[in-house]
Amino acid sequence: MRKFCGKGVYGALAVGKATFVKCRETEICRCEVSDIGEELSRLEKGKAKAAKQLAQIYERALREVGEDNARIFETHMMMLEDEDYNESIRNIIRTQSVNAEYAVFVTGENFASMFSSMDDSYMKARAADVKDISQRLCECMASRHKRGTVPKEPCIICADDLAPSETVLFDKDNVLAFVTGKGSENSHTAILARNMNIPAVVGAGKEFCEFAKDGDIVAVDGYTGEVFVCPDKATLEMIEKKQKADMEKKELLKNLKGKENVTLDGRRINIYANIGSVDHVGAALFNDAEGIGLFRSEFLYLESSDYPDEERQFSVYKRVLECMGGKKVIIRTLDIGADKRADYFGLENEENPALGLRAIRLCLEREDVFRTQLRALFRASVYGSLGIMFPMIANEWELDKVLDICDSVKSGLKKEGTEYSTSTEIGIMIETPAAALISEKLSPKVDFFSIGTNDLTQYTLAVDRQNPLLERFCDTHHEAVLELIRMTAQNAHKHGAWVGICGELAADTSLTEVFLRMGIDELSVSPSYILKVREAVRSIDLGSPE
């Protein structure tokens, strides 16, 4: 047995025979030509053929992975018509008197090299896209279409790398998992694997491709990014045990997937997922989340040794929105402080950190950091349905200041010609008793409230929720906590705002009916609780007496 480690891009497990897919290659030779016009004509005919193929792939992608992810191939069609790309090809044909295939190949390599040299990880991943387009165009001009083997039986697809157009054309029923030696979690292939609900590990390394062979038994752990070639008995038992747990979830999903979150008397409620990184999107989709109710952006900061710049944040937010395929994604702005600390912020030790400089307070003190995040968020907003949520609001003036900064950021983007969505929802977390008590004043200024019951309980009861000695005093069902939730819901609806719960109480099915009767519109929970909460919602009859 030998273990290889890559990056898991979709959390699931698989065991099966490896089938290696060789990169489709058209041999490119440099040939001098005398008829430049003929080569330019061949280029245009090849482009027309490639465009037709991409249109067909787009239609299939629409069925397989949804409209937002199918746009990958719309982007490919746009790149095929890109003025700079095409002018480079034509210039090489004209100035060097060479065949069109060679000009396309050189241009593709140059553009891919340009993307690869960029600092932004998302842009680096676009190198594979431009190579995919150039390879397709060369194939079309050569009147042949060499592709990797399409599996005829269930197997684990292994390759040095895969293009998005190859990934989407595989028969999902015969693909147990994807493993690639190269590749990035930012790649469109990774995004497609997540949306196809197929276990996938990218970046397993060159040695994996050299060591593993067709027909080898391979075990793939999409959670950890581990790939086991010719696994031993103990490893197989471990994988099978994890698979069994996954299968139990799938059985539950099979019964509830696609069903609406509607009570017996017809009241609908949204059930969203809480996640901390792009890696968790797959779990949200697998468990049939209707959206992301809480994306904890602070993990971008906690996992970094320095402030994440605008481009890095933009690429992450963009990927989350793309992966969710148009479903609502609510991203909470930076919530550093208290128990979540990053050394490079240089925060002083506080006697009462839970009551100190944290969340929105820190953002207003470090406005430059806050503005960087907001720019990244608004730029990403055009790639999906975004909601921006501000934590730890306790005063009306805090919200007013935040809204002013948002307007300033959007004004700056508009002046520089940078697109952003005008339909981005703005919301705040209700985590302090103060916010709940003045919620009637706050609600006209926002689109939604999301109640963070963990901190709301802590601050209402004056109990440190992380102190195990105080566990019996931390009553999450305390009537004061529930009354603040009820009051918040009532005041939100007075002014047309919707209200959700994203704290741990959202997953407490003993309170689901209580929350629905209060008028809660959305419950956001860990992905593994989505189906459990759906089951509870579908069993409730709000038309019957309490």
N, C-alpha and C positions, 0 to 999 in steps of 0.2 A: 504493500500500500504506500501511496505517496500523497501528501496533502499540499495543496496550493491555495494561496490566499489572494483574493481580489476584492472587489467592492460589490457587495450585495445591493442590487437595485430594485429587487422585488422580493419581499419576505415570504417565501414558501420553500418547500423541499421537494426533491425528486431524486429517484434512483433509476438508472436505465443504461442502455448501451449507447456509447458515443458514436455519433456520425459526424465526421469532419466535412465541413463545407469549404471548399477552396474558393478563394476570392475569384470572382469572374474576371477574366483578363482577356483583352484583345491585344495581340502583339502589335506594337507600334513601331514602325520603321520610318526613318526620315528619307523621303524621296524628293529629288528635285523635279519640278514640273514646269512645263512650258506654257500651259494654258491656265493662267491665273483665274480667268472667268469661270472655267469649268470647276475649279476647286471651290470657288465661292458659291457656285450653284449647288455643288454637293453638300456644302456646309448648310445651306438653307433647307435642302431636302432632308438632311439628317436631323436638323432641329425640328422640322415639322413632324417627323416620325417619332422623335423622342418626346415631343409635347403630347402627341396622341397616347403614347404609352403611359406617361405620367398622369394624364387625365383618367385613364383606366385604373391605374393604381390608386388614384385619389378616390374614385368611386368605391373601390373595395375597402379602402381605409375608412371611409364614411361608415360602412356597415360594421367594420371590425372594431374600430377604436374611437368613433365619434367625430363630430365636426371639427372641434378644436385641434385634435391631434392629426386629423387628415390635412390640416392646413400646412403641415410639413411639406406636402407634395405640391400645394399651391405655391409655397415659397420656392421649391425646386423649379417650378415652371417660370416663376419670376426671375430666378437666377439665370435660367436658360436664355432669357431675353435681356439680361443685364447689359447695359450699354458698354461699360468698361470691359466686361468679360468678352463680349463679342468684338469690340474694337481691337482688343489685344490679339484675338485669333486672326482677324482679317489682316492686321498689320504684319503679323508673322508670315502669313501666306504671301502677301504682296512683297514685303521687303526681302524675304529669304527664298522666295519662289519654291516653297515646299508644299507637300500634300496637307490637306485639311486635317487629317487625323493627328499628324505630328503637331500642328499648330494648336489643336485643342488640348492635346496631352501636355504640352509645355505650359500653356496658359493655366490649365488646371493645377499643375504642380506649383506654379508661381503663386497663384491665388491661395492654394492650400498652405503653402509656406508662410504667406503673409498672415493668414488666420492663426496658424500654429505659433507664431512669434508674439502674438498679443498676450498681454498679462491676464485679461479676463478669461476665466475658465469656460464660460459659455461660448465666447467667440472662438477659442481654441477648438472647441468641438465642432465648429462649422467647417473645419478643414475636411472632415470626412464627407460632408454634404457636397462640397464643390468637387471633390474627387468622384463621388457617385454620379454627379451630373455629367462630368467630363467623360467618364467611362461609358456611360449610356450613349452619349452622343457619338463617341468613337465606334461603338458597336453598331449603331444605326447607320452610320456612313459606310461601315464595312459589310453591311447587310447580313450580319450574323449576331446572335444574341446568346452569348455563353454565360450561363448562370450556374450556380452551385447546385448540387443534387437536392431535389425536393424529396423529403423523407416519405417513404411509402408505409412505414410502420412507426409506432411510438418510439421516440429516441431523444437523446440529449444532443442538441445541435451545438457543435463545437467549431470554432473558427478563429483565425488570427484576428479578424474583425468582421463586422457585418454592416452593410449599408441599410439605411431605413427602408429602402424600396425592396430589399431582399427579405427583411424581417417581416414586413406586412404581407408578403406573398406566401409565406409558409402556411401550411394547413395546421391551424392551432391544435386540432385533435391529435396530430402526430408529433407535436413538440412538447416534450416533458419539461425541458428547461433550455436556456441559452447559456453558454460559457464562451467568452472571448478572451484571447490573450491580450489584446489591446482594448481600447475603448475607455469611455469616460461616463461617469454618472450623469453628466450633462448632455450626453449624446441623444439624438432623436431616437436611436435604436433602444437606448435604456428607457426613454419615456414610453415608447411603444410597448416594450416588454411589460412595464408596469400596468399600462392600460389594457393589455391583453391578459393580465392576471397570470403571467407565466414566470416561474422562478428564473432569476437571471443573475449571473455574476459576470462583471466585466473586469478587465485588467488583471486576469489571472497570471499573466506573464508569458514571455516567449518560451520559457522552459516547459510550461504546461503543454503548449502546442507541439513541442519537440518530443515530450515524454509520452503523452497519451496517444492511443492509436484507435482507429475504427474498430468498433466491437468491444472495446474495454468497458467494463462496468464502471460507471461514474456516479458518485453521490454528490448532490449539489445542495448547499444550505444557503438559500437566498437571504436569510436573516444575518448570518455572520460573514458571508462572503467566502466561505470555505468550500473547496472542491476536492473531493477524495477520489483518486484514481485507483481502481482495484481495491476497494475498501475491505478491511478485515472484518471479522465477525462482530467484534465489539462496536466498531464504528457503524456497521449496518444496523445493529440493534438500537444504537443511539438515534440514528436517523429515522428508523422505523417508528420509534417511540414518539419522536417529534411529529412525524407524519400522521400518526394516529390521532394526536391532539388536533392537528390541522384538519383531518378528515371529519372529526366530530363537529368542528366549527362549520365546515362546508355542508354537512348534513343539515345543520340549523339554517344556514344560509339558503340552501336549496328550497326549504319550505317558506322562507320569508323574503327572499330576494325578489325585488320588483314589486312587492306589495306596498301599498301606501301606509303611511303612518296616520291612520284615521281611527278614531274611536268608534264604538258600536253605533253611536248616535250621529256620526258624520263629522265630528270636529277634527280638523287636520292640524298636525303639529310637525315642525321640522326637526329631524334628528341629525345632528352634525357630529363631526369628530374633532377631538382635541389632539393636536400633534406638535412635535417639537422640531421636526426637520423634514426635508424633502423625502428622506428615506422612509418616512412613515406614511407617505401618501398612498403607497400600495396597500397598506393595511386598511386605510380608510376606504379605499375603493373596493377592496375584497369584501369588506363587511357592509357594503352597500350604503355608505354614508351619503347623504344628500348634499353635503358640503363640508367645509372646514369651519367650525365655529370658533376655534382658537388655534392660531399658529403662533407659537411662542418664539418670537424673533430674537429674544435675548440669548438663545443658544448659539446664534451666529457670533455673538460677542464673547460668550463664555468659552467657546472652542477656539478662540483666536488669541494670539499673543500680542496683538495690537488692534486698534480700531478697524473693523472691516470697512473698506472704502465703498463708495457709491456703486461702482461697477460690480463688485462682488455681491453686494446686497441685491442689486437689480437682477442679476442673473438667477439668484435663488428665488426671489419673489416671482419672477417671470416663470420659472420652471414649475413652481407650485400651481400657479394659475393655469398654465398649459396642461399640466398633468390632470387637473380636475375637470378639464373639458367643459368649461362654461358654468360649472357649479359654483355656488357662492364660496368664497374664501375670505375669512376674516383674520387679518393679521394684527396681532397686538404689538404696539410699539414697545421699544426697549423697556424692560422691567428689571433693571439691575439694582442691587441694593439689598438690604436685609440679609437673607441667607444666600443670595446669589451675588457673588463678587468676582470681579476681574481685576487683577493687580494693576494693570496699566491705566485704570481709571484713577488710581491714586486716592481712593476714598479713605478718609480717616476712620479709625475705629470709633464706634458710637456706643454709648451706654445702653441705648435702646434702639438697635438697628431697625427693628420692625416698625418703629415710629419715626425713623430718621429720613435721610436723604436717599430716596428710592423712587423708582418708576417715573411718573410724570414730573415729580419734583426735581429729580436729577436731570431730566430732559430740559426743563426750563432753566436750570442752572448752567447746563452745557448745551446751549442752543445750537452751536455749530454742529455737534454730534447729532442732535435731533433733526436739524434741517437736512443733513446728509441722508438720514434714513427716510425722511419724508420725500425727498427728491426721488430716491430709488423706488419707493412705493408708488408714487403717482406715475412715474415713467412705466412701471410694470403694469399699471391698471388697465392698459389697452389690451392686455393679453387674456383677459378673463373677467369674471365678476368679482370685484374686490370690495371688501369692507375694511376700513382702518379703525382700530379700536385703541383708545387711550386708557391706561390703567391708573388706579389710585387717585381719581378725581375726588376732591373733598370740598372745593369751593367753586362758586360760579365764575369768579375772576380767572381761575385756572383754565376753565373751559374756554372762556372768551379769548385768553391769550393763545391757547392752542389753535383755535379757529383762525385767529389773525395770522399766525405763523403759516398755517396751511394755505391761506389765501395768498400770502407773500410768496410761498414756494411755487404755487401754481402760476402766479403772475410772472415769476422768473422763467419758468419753463415755457410759458406762452411767448415771452419776448424773444427767447432764443430759438423758437420754432420747434420745440420738443413736444410731441403729442402726449396727451394724458386723457383719461376718461372723465367726462363731466358727470357721469352717473355713479361714481364711487361713493359708497355709503360711509358715513362718519358716525361712530358710536363711542360710548364710554363704558368702562367697567364700573359697576356699582359694588364697591368693596368696603366702603366705610359707612357707618351709620349716618354720617353727615350727608353723604351723597344721596342715600335713600330718603332722608328727611327733606331734602330740598329737590327731590327728583321732579316735582311739578314745575320748578323753575328751569331745570336743566333739559327736560324733554323737548320743549319747542326748538331747541338749538341743535338737536341731533336726529339721526334716522333710527337709532336703536340703542337700547341698553343691554348689557350682558352682565349678569350678576355673578360675581366671583364669591361663591359661598364659603370658600376656605378662609379667606381673610375677613369676610363679613362676619362670620361666626367668631373669629378670634378677637376682632375689635369690638364687637357687640358685648361679648361676655368677659372681656379683659383676661383672656386665657391664651397663653402661649401654646399654639397647637402643635408645636414640635417638642414640647416638654412631656415625656412619658408619665411623669408623676402627676400631671394634671388631666390625664385622659378622662377620668370620670366627671371632671368639671366642664369638659368641652362637649356640651350637648348640642349636636348639630340640629336636633329637632326642637330646640328651645323656642317657646312661643314668641319671644322677642325677635329672633332671627326670622321666623316664618312671617311675622307681622311686617317686618321691613321688606321682605320679598313681595308680599301682597300689596303693600303700599306702592312699591316701585312699579309693579305691573299696572296697577290702576292709573298711576300718574303718567306712565308712558302712553297708554292708550288714549288718555284725554287729549293728547296733542298729536296723535297719529304716528307715534313711534312704536316699533315692535320691541319685544323684550324676550331675552333668553337667559338661560342659566348655563354657565360653563365650569362651575366648580364641581367638586366630587358629589355633591347632593344631586346633581343632574342624573347620576346613574343609580341613585337610591330608589328602586322601584316601589318601595313602601310609601314614597311620597309623590309618585308620578301623578296619581289622581288628584292629590292636593294641589300640585302645581298647575295642572290643567284647569282645575276649578278656579284658581286665582287668575287665569288668563294668560299664563306663560305660553309664548308662541314657538319657542325653540329650546331644545335640550342638546347640549354639546358634551359628549362623553368620550372616553378612551375608545378607540376603534373596536376593541373586543367586547364592549358593552352595548354597541349599537343595536344588535338584534335582540338582546335581552330587553332593552327599553322599548323597542318596536313591539315586541310581544306584549309588554305591559300596556302600552297605549291602545293596542287593538282589542284588549279585553275590557276596556273601561266604557261604561255607559254614563255619560254626563247628564243624560236625560232623566236618570233615576235619582231619587232622593239621596242625600249624603248619608 
